[in-house]
């Protein structure tokens, strides 16, 4: 019943997203086959809504994986340096191989994200006392270091404005033919669902996992691969979307429990709904102008994150 309710809400939110914007489009235009309005929906509104759905699902699921791997509810791409690593990969692409095409851009973003995730997990394993707040704070410092190095390089190359633009999530520029790369997150999401039980086990610790006969290192690498692929695809397509992978999994965990196999569909649907609603709000609040979704998600996500920190103490 819960799954059905969330699915209906997601579909209604997606339908609303198709009709909210500067251009006034109604069902009568679609039924009456207004070619200009149909072209606008096909070229802009449908790709944007599809990208929002995939980004919401992908970033939320990535947050779940990272929380299981670190055994910490406050770890996510936002608090582990993952987004900053993807940004550095894009900067290296722009500086050294700008004519190499989208495949090379994706590869570099993926490699930097994957390596940064491995390094972050190595740092976490060295922490003797893994306080629930201390681990994400270390992640924030780690991400700050990566971001500072990226900014320094951008300053030297006089491309700071372009560099900052990558990290501001914005779906207003999503058009047909310019968002399809985000579909690479679908295989990662599918693998995550297939390995959900194993991710739950490794969330109980390395020794416990080995006692159950689970290849701890292999499952960790699969999780890192899924997170890196998803985050890279989302950042390249629409920029960074902070706090999404942190907030949604925790809220779902509070409402439905910690059985990942059971709650993963709820996480995916909730992430898509949350991102759609934030995007719709950003288009309506200062109409006919638009607030980038990175800003709206940051404001709402930061407030929820602080409330959770104070609540869980």
C-alpha positions as CSV (number, residue, x, y, z in Angstrom):
1,X,0.0,0.0,0.0
2,X,2.9,2.4,0.9
3,X,4.6,1.6,-2.4
4,X,1.4,2.3,-4.3
5,X,0.8,5.6,-2.6
6,X,4.4,6.7,-3.2
7,X,4.1,5.6,-6.9
8,X,1.0,7.7,-7.3
9,X,2.5,10.7,-5.7
10,X,5.6,10.4,-8.0
11,X,3.5,10.1,-11.1
12,X,1.4,13.1,-10.1
13,X,4.5,15.1,-9.4
14,X,6.0,14.1,-12.8
15,X,2.8,15.1,-14.6
16,X,2.7,18.5,-12.8
17,X,6.4,19.0,-13.8
18,X,5.4,18.8,-17.4
19,X,3.0,21.7,-17.2
20,X,4.9,24.1,-14.9
21,X,7.1,26.7,-16.5
22,X,7.2,30.0,-18.3
23,X,5.5,28.6,-21.4
24,X,1.8,28.0,-20.6
25,X,0.9,24.5,-21.7
26,X,-2.4,22.7,-20.9
27,X,-4.0,19.4,-21.7
28,X,-6.2,21.2,-24.3
29,X,-3.0,22.0,-26.2
30,X,-1.9,18.4,-26.2
31,X,-5.4,17.1,-27.2
32,X,-5.7,19.8,-29.8
33,X,-2.3,18.9,-31.2
34,X,-0.7,22.3,-30.9
35,X,2.6,21.5,-32.7
36,X,4.6,24.3,-31.0
37,X,3.5,23.2,-27.5
38,X,4.0,19.5,-28.4
39,X,7.5,20.3,-29.6
40,X,8.2,22.2,-26.3
41,X,7.0,19.2,-24.2
42,X,9.0,16.7,-26.3
43,X,12.2,18.7,-26.5
44,X,12.3,20.3,-23.1
45,X,9.7,19.3,-20.5
46,X,9.8,15.4,-20.9
47,X,13.7,15.3,-20.9
48,X,13.8,17.5,-17.9
49,X,11.2,15.5,-15.9
50,X,13.0,12.2,-16.9
51,X,16.3,13.6,-15.8
52,X,14.8,14.7,-12.5
53,X,13.4,11.3,-11.8
54,X,16.6,9.5,-12.6
55,X,18.8,12.0,-10.6
56,X,16.5,11.7,-7.6
57,X,16.5,7.9,-7.7
58,X,20.2,7.7,-8.4
59,X,21.5,10.1,-5.8
60,X,19.2,8.7,-3.1
61,X,20.3,5.2,-3.7
62,X,23.9,6.3,-3.8
63,X,23.4,7.8,-0.3
64,X,22.1,4.5,1.0
65,X,25.1,2.6,-0.4
66,X,27.6,5.0,1.2
67,X,25.8,4.8,4.5
68,X,26.0,1.1,4.5
69,X,29.7,1.0,3.6
70,X,30.7,3.5,6.3
71,X,28.2,2.3,8.9
72,X,27.2,5.9,9.4
73,X,23.8,7.5,8.7
74,X,25.3,10.9,8.0
75,X,27.6,9.9,5.1
76,X,26.5,10.7,1.5
77,X,28.0,12.0,-1.7
78,X,27.6,15.5,-0.1
79,X,29.6,14.7,3.0
80,X,32.3,12.4,1.6
81,X,33.9,14.5,-1.1
82,X,32.3,12.6,-3.9
83,X,30.7,15.6,-5.6
84,X,34.0,17.6,-5.3
85,X,35.9,14.7,-6.9
86,X,33.5,14.6,-9.9
87,X,34.1,18.4,-10.3
88,X,37.8,17.9,-10.3
89,X,37.4,15.2,-13.0
90,X,35.4,17.6,-15.2
91,X,38.1,20.3,-14.7
92,X,40.9,17.9,-15.8
93,X,38.8,17.1,-18.9
94,X,38.3,20.7,-19.7
95,X,42.0,21.5,-19.3
96,X,43.6,18.6,-21.1
97,X,41.2,16.8,-23.4
98,X,38.3,19.2,-24.2
99,X,37.9,17.8,-27.7
100,X,37.8,14.2,-26.6
101,X,34.0,14.0,-26.3
102,X,31.4,13.0,-23.8
103,X,32.8,9.5,-23.2
104,X,36.1,10.9,-22.0
105,X,34.4,13.4,-19.8
106,X,32.3,10.6,-18.2
107,X,35.4,8.4,-17.8
108,X,37.5,11.1,-16.0
109,X,34.6,12.1,-13.7
110,X,34.0,8.4,-12.9
111,X,37.7,7.7,-12.2
112,X,38.2,10.7,-9.9
113,X,35.0,9.9,-8.1
114,X,35.9,6.3,-7.7
115,X,39.4,7.0,-6.4
116,X,38.2,9.7,-4.0
117,X,35.6,7.2,-2.6
118,X,38.3,4.6,-2.0
119,X,40.5,7.2,-0.3
120,X,37.7,8.4,1.9
121,X,36.9,4.8,3.0
122,X,40.5,4.2,3.8
123,X,40.6,7.3,6.0
124,X,37.4,6.2,7.7
125,X,38.9,2.8,8.5
126,X,41.9,4.6,10.2
127,X,39.6,6.5,12.6
128,X,39.7,4.8,15.9
129,X,36.5,6.3,17.4
130,X,33.8,6.5,14.7
131,X,31.5,9.0,16.2
132,X,28.2,9.4,14.3
133,X,29.0,13.1,13.6
134,X,32.8,12.9,13.4
135,X,32.9,10.7,10.3
136,X,30.8,13.0,8.1
137,X,32.8,16.0,9.4
138,X,36.0,14.2,8.2
139,X,34.3,13.7,4.9
140,X,33.4,17.4,4.7
141,X,37.0,18.3,5.4
142,X,38.2,15.8,2.8
143,X,35.8,17.3,0.2
144,X,37.0,20.8,1.2
145,X,40.5,19.8,0.4
146,X,39.6,18.5,-3.0
147,X,37.4,21.5,-3.7
148,X,40.2,23.9,-2.7
149,X,42.7,22.2,-5.0
150,X,40.2,22.3,-7.8
151,X,39.5,26.0,-7.2
152,X,43.2,26.8,-7.1
153,X,43.7,25.1,-10.5
154,X,40.7,27.0,-11.9
155,X,42.0,30.3,-10.6
156,X,45.4,29.7,-12.2
157,X,43.7,28.8,-15.5
158,X,41.1,31.7,-15.2
159,X,38.1,29.4,-15.4
160,X,36.7,29.8,-11.9
161,X,33.2,30.9,-13.2
162,X,32.9,27.8,-15.4
163,X,34.1,25.6,-12.5
164,X,31.6,27.0,-10.1
165,X,28.8,26.6,-12.6
166,X,29.4,22.8,-12.7
167,X,28.6,22.5,-9.0
168,X,25.3,24.3,-9.1
169,X,22.6,21.8,-9.9
170,X,20.3,23.2,-12.5
171,X,17.9,21.3,-14.8
172,X,16.8,24.4,-16.8
173,X,19.2,23.6,-19.6
174,X,18.1,19.9,-20.0
175,X,17.1,19.3,-23.6
176,X,16.5,16.3,-25.8
177,X,19.9,15.0,-26.9
178,X,21.7,16.6,-23.9
179,X,20.6,14.5,-21.0
180,X,20.7,10.8,-22.1
181,X,24.0,10.2,-20.3
182,X,22.1,10.1,-17.0
183,X,20.5,6.8,-18.1
184,X,23.9,5.2,-17.1
185,X,22.6,5.4,-13.6
186,X,20.0,2.8,-14.3
187,X,22.4,-0.2,-14.4
188,X,24.0,1.0,-11.1
189,X,20.5,1.2,-9.5
190,X,19.7,-2.3,-10.7
191,X,22.9,-3.7,-9.3
192,X,22.3,-2.0,-6.0
193,X,18.9,-3.7,-5.7
194,X,20.3,-7.1,-6.6
195,X,23.1,-6.6,-3.9
196,X,20.8,-5.0,-1.3
197,X,21.0,-7.8,1.1
198,X,24.8,-7.9,0.8
199,X,25.1,-4.2,1.4
200,X,23.0,-4.7,4.5
201,X,25.5,-7.3,5.7
202,X,28.6,-5.2,5.1
203,X,26.9,-2.4,7.0
204,X,27.4,-4.6,10.1
205,X,31.2,-4.6,9.7
206,X,34.0,-6.4,7.9
207,X,34.5,-9.1,10.5
208,X,30.8,-10.0,10.7
209,X,30.6,-10.1,6.9
210,X,33.6,-12.5,6.6
211,X,32.1,-14.7,9.3
212,X,29.0,-15.1,7.1
213,X,31.2,-16.0,4.1
214,X,30.7,-12.7,2.2
215,X,33.5,-11.3,0.1
216,X,33.7,-8.0,1.9
217,X,36.2,-6.3,-0.4
218,X,34.3,-7.3,-3.6
219,X,31.0,-6.0,-2.4
220,X,32.6,-2.8,-1.3
221,X,34.1,-2.3,-4.8
222,X,30.7,-3.0,-6.4
223,X,29.2,-0.4,-4.1
224,X,31.9,2.1,-5.0
225,X,31.4,1.5,-8.7
226,X,27.6,2.0,-8.5
227,X,28.0,5.3,-6.5
228,X,30.8,6.6,-8.7
229,X,28.9,5.9,-12.0
230,X,25.7,7.4,-10.7
231,X,27.2,10.5,-9.2
232,X,29.3,11.1,-12.3
233,X,26.4,10.8,-14.7
234,X,24.2,13.2,-12.6
235,X,27.0,15.8,-12.2
236,X,27.8,15.8,-15.9
237,X,24.1,16.1,-16.8
238,X,22.8,18.6,-14.3
239,X,25.5,19.6,-11.8
240,X,25.8,18.7,-8.2
241,X,22.7,18.1,-6.1
242,X,23.7,18.3,-2.4
243,X,22.0,16.7,0.6
244,X,19.6,14.5,-1.5
245,X,21.6,11.3,-0.8
246,X,21.8,12.2,2.9
247,X,18.2,13.3,3.7
248,X,16.0,10.8,1.8
249,X,17.6,7.6,3.1
250,X,17.5,8.8,6.7
251,X,13.9,9.8,6.5
252,X,12.9,6.5,4.9
253,X,14.9,4.7,7.5
254,X,13.0,6.5,10.3
255,X,9.7,5.7,8.7
256,X,10.2,2.2,7.3
257,X,13.2,0.6,9.1
258,X,16.7,-0.4,8.0
259,X,16.0,-3.5,5.9
260,X,17.6,-2.3,2.7
261,X,16.0,-4.9,0.5
262,X,12.6,-3.8,1.7
263,X,13.2,0.0,1.9
264,X,15.3,0.5,-1.3
265,X,12.2,1.0,-3.5
266,X,10.8,3.5,-1.0
267,X,14.2,5.4,-1.0
268,X,14.1,5.5,-4.9
269,X,10.5,6.8,-5.0
270,X,11.0,9.3,-2.2
271,X,14.2,10.7,-3.8
272,X,12.4,11.2,-7.1
273,X,9.4,12.9,-5.4
274,X,11.6,15.1,-3.3
275,X,13.6,16.3,-6.3
276,X,10.6,16.9,-8.5
277,X,8.8,18.9,-5.8
278,X,12.0,21.0,-5.1
279,X,12.3,21.7,-8.9
280,X,8.6,22.7,-9.2
281,X,9.0,25.0,-6.2
282,X,12.0,26.6,-7.8
283,X,10.1,27.3,-10.9
284,X,7.1,28.8,-9.0
285,X,8.6,30.9,-6.1
286,X,10.0,33.7,-8.3
287,X,8.0,33.1,-11.5
288,X,8.8,33.7,-14.3
289,X,12.4,33.3,-13.1
290,X,13.7,30.1,-11.7
291,X,15.8,29.1,-8.7
292,X,18.4,26.5,-9.5
293,X,17.5,23.2,-7.9
294,X,20.9,23.1,-6.2
295,X,19.8,26.1,-4.2
296,X,16.3,24.8,-3.3
297,X,17.6,21.4,-2.3
298,X,20.5,22.9,-0.3
299,X,18.2,25.1,1.7
300,X,15.6,22.4,2.5
301,X,18.3,19.7,2.9
302,X,20.4,21.8,5.2
303,X,17.5,22.5,7.5
304,X,16.5,18.8,7.6
305,X,20.1,17.8,8.2
306,X,20.5,20.2,11.1
307,X,17.3,19.0,12.6
308,X,18.4,15.4,12.3
309,X,21.8,16.2,13.9
310,X,20.1,17.8,16.9
311,X,17.4,15.1,17.1
312,X,19.8,12.2,17.0
313,X,22.5,14.0,19.1
